[in-house]
Amino acid sequence: MPERLDDLPRGEEISVSLPPTICAAVSRMNQQVQLRDVEPDDLPLFFEHQRDPEALAMVMFNSRDRPAFDAHWAKILASETGLTKTIIVNGQTAGHIVSFIRDGEREIGYWLDRAFWGRGIATQALSAFLQMEKRRPLHAGVAKHNSASMRVLQKCGFRFVSGEQDPGDSHAILILAGT
């Protein structure tokens, strides 16, 4: 094996093992995260995302059967007060992100296919979404054991609501206040 890259004949391939932290950094640099309007062809994939048992355990959410899912998304897409986007990573549909009104408060929610977890995509998508969704305050409920989602929200400026958390609640509430 040559000691320097300059000693290799041109066009010859080499294999190099890199530490995982460098591999992860290179992977993040090569991913392109975009948001676009939700299209009808996205919905079958969103339906499958919300059926993933591991993802469901992370969000403490019950999946919907197809008729309930279709009714839910028809309501989301018909809303004139919400903002709904599909998350695209390197041309692949990775999930969705929405803002909506519940009990008089604007909330956000997002869902990312498990194949895209742990790569900084949720943070990039939420950051981009917050540039589009200017209304504040924004609330987010997150399962207390879902530390990854809590970190995503905190990186994007959300803070825990103090004094309103019941230790018996399964979800924590975070808020992004107006500026």
N, C-alpha and C positions, 0 to 999 in steps of 0.2 A: 504494500500500500504506500503510495507517495506521501511524503510528510507535508507537502504544501499543495494547494489547489492548482497553482501554476505548473506543477510537475505532471499533471494529468494530460493525456493526449486530448485534443479538442473533440467534443462530441461524446466522450465517455461518461456514463452515468455512475454516480456514487450513491451510497445509502448512508444516511447520518441519523443517529438517534438523538432527539432533542428532549430536554426535560419537559414534563407536562405543562409547567407554567408558560414556557415559551410556545409550545404547541397551541395552548389555549389563546394566548395573545395573538398569534398569527391567524388563528381561526376567526377571532373577533374582527381583526383588521380586514379580512376577506369577505365578511358578510355584509350584504346591503339590505337594510331594513327600510321598507316603504309602507306607507298607509294609502289605501284607496277606498273608494266607496264599496260597500258590500254589493255583490252581484248574486243573482239567483243561483248560479253554479257553486257559490261558496257554501250554501246551506247544507248540502249533504255531508260535506267535510266537517262543518261545525257540529252537526248532529253526531257524527262519530267521535269527535273530540270529547263531547260531554257524556259519552258512554265509557270512557277510559276509567277503570276502577281505581287506579293509582291517583289519577288527577282528581277524581271525585273525593277520595279520602283527604287530599290536601286542602280542598276548598270546603269540605263538609257540606256538600250539595247533593241533592238527589237528581239523577238524570231524568229527563222527560222521555216518554214514549213519542213515537213519530207525530201523532196528531197534536199532542200537547206542545211539542217542540215547534211544529209548524205554526200553531196559534200564537205561541210566544213570540216567534220571530216576525210574524205578520204584524203584531202589535208594535214591536220595536221599530220596524221599517216604516210603519204608518205614522209614527210619532213625529210631530212637527217641533217638539221641544228637545229632542235628543240629537246626539251626533254619534254615528255608527261607522266604523272603519274596519276593513280587513287588513291584517298584518301580513305583509309579503316579505319573505326572506330569500334573496337570490332567485327570485321568480317563483318561489313556492308559497302557497297559502299556508301560513303558520298559525293563524288564529284570528281573533277579533278584539276590538276595544270599543267601548260604548260609554256615553254619558246619558243619564236619564233622570227623571224626577220621581222620587219615591217619598211619600209622606211629607211633601212640600220641600224636600231638600234635593239638591243636585248631587247625584252619585256617579261614580265611575266604576267600571268593571272591565276586566279583560280575561281572556282565555287563550292560552298558548298550548299548542300540541306538545305533548311530552318530548317528542323528538327534538324540540327546540329549546328545552330547558337548559339552564346552566351556562348559557353562552352570552348573556347580557342583552338578549333580544327584547325581553319584556321592558327593561329599563330604556332602551333606545326607542321602542314603540311608544311607551308612555310619555317620554320626553317630547317626541314629535307630536303626539296627540295633544299635549298640553299647549303647544304652540297654536293649534287649531281651536281648541276649546278654551275660550278666554273667560267664560263665566266662572265666578268664584262666589262663595266657597264651594269646593268640591269635597265630597265625603267618600270614603272607601271603607267597606267592611271586609275584614280578612280573618280567616280562621287563626286562632291564637298559636297553633302549632306550625303555621305556614310562614316560617321565618324568611324564606326566600322572597315571598311576595311582600312581606313587611319591609325588607331591605329595598326592594324595587321602589316602593312608595316613598320611603324615606329619602332615597337618592334623588327623587324628583321633587322633594320639598314638602311632602306630607308629614304631619306631626300627629302624635297620639293625642286624642281628646283626653284632657286631664279631668279627674274628678267624676267622670261619668261611667267608668268601667265597673261592671259588676263582676267580681271574681268567678261567679257561676256562669257567666256568659261564655259561649263557645267562640265568639268573634270579638276582635278588637276593632275600634273605630279610629280611623285616621282622617285628618282634614288638611286640605290645602287652602289656606286663607287667601283673601284678596290682598293685593299689594297697596 
